[in-house]
Amino acid sequence: MVRLGNVMKQGDKQPLAAEAMAKDQVLHQTKKGAPKSPISMMLCGFAVIGGLAYFTLYSHKKPEATALDVAKVATGTASTANTRPQK
């Protein structure tokens, strides 16, 4: 059996060890920071959002529209000749 006095001594040692291990760490964050620069993360985000927007427009296009017409609409360079149905 373990005596109550020994249990108290072990309980006192654990917080000291935890404080010693974690005194250099703040919520387990590294000093390095983010693995990518904020600018590259922003550019990747724009690429992902642009791709999602293109494929959303492509999936909702009319049967007579081509992929080039969808790309022109997605980039904002379309004219009425590109958006009107071909006769």
N, C-alpha and C positions, 0 to 999 in steps of 0.2 A: 504494500500500500504506500501511497505517496502522502506525506504529511502536508498539512495546510501551509506550513512555513516554507516548504520547498516549492510549492505551487506558486506562492506569492513571489518568491525570488525569480522563478522562471518568467512569470508575467511581467516583472519589472524589467527584465533584460530585453524582451522582444521590442517594446517601443523604442528603446535606445538604438537597437540594431537597425530598425526600420528608418529612424531619423538619420542615422549615419549613411545608409545607402541612398536615401532620397534627398540629401541636402543639396546636391548639385543638379537635381532634376526638377523640372516644373511640369507636372502632369505628363511625364514621360515624353516630353517634346525634345527634339534634338536641336542643337544650336545651328544646324545647317539650314533649316527652314524648308520651304517648298522645293521639290526636285526640279521644277521648271521655272523660268522667269515669268512674271505676270504678263508680259507682252506676248510670249509664245502661247501661253494658256488662253489669252484673249483671242489670238488669231485662230487657234484650234477650235475655240467655241464658235467663232463666226463661221468657220468651215462646216462644222457639224450642223449649225442652224440653217446655213444656206443649203446644205444637202437635203435636210429634212423638208425645207420649203420647196425645193425643186421637185422632189419625189411626191410631195403632197399635191402640187399643181399637176404633175404628170399623171397621177392616178385619177384626178378629177377632170382630165381633158376630154374634149369631144373626140369622137372617132376620126374625124377628118383632119384634126390638128396633128402636126408632126412634133417630134422631140425638139427640133430647132425652134419651132413656134413657142413651145413651153419655155425653153431657155431664154428666148427674147422677152417673154412676159415676166419671167422671174427676175431678170436683170433690169427691167424697165426700159428696154430699147425697142419694144414692139410698136408698130404703127397700126393703123386701121387695116392696112393690107394684110398684115400678119394675123389679125384677130378675126377677120371676117371669113366666113366659110367660102371655100373654093367652089366655083360653079362650073 
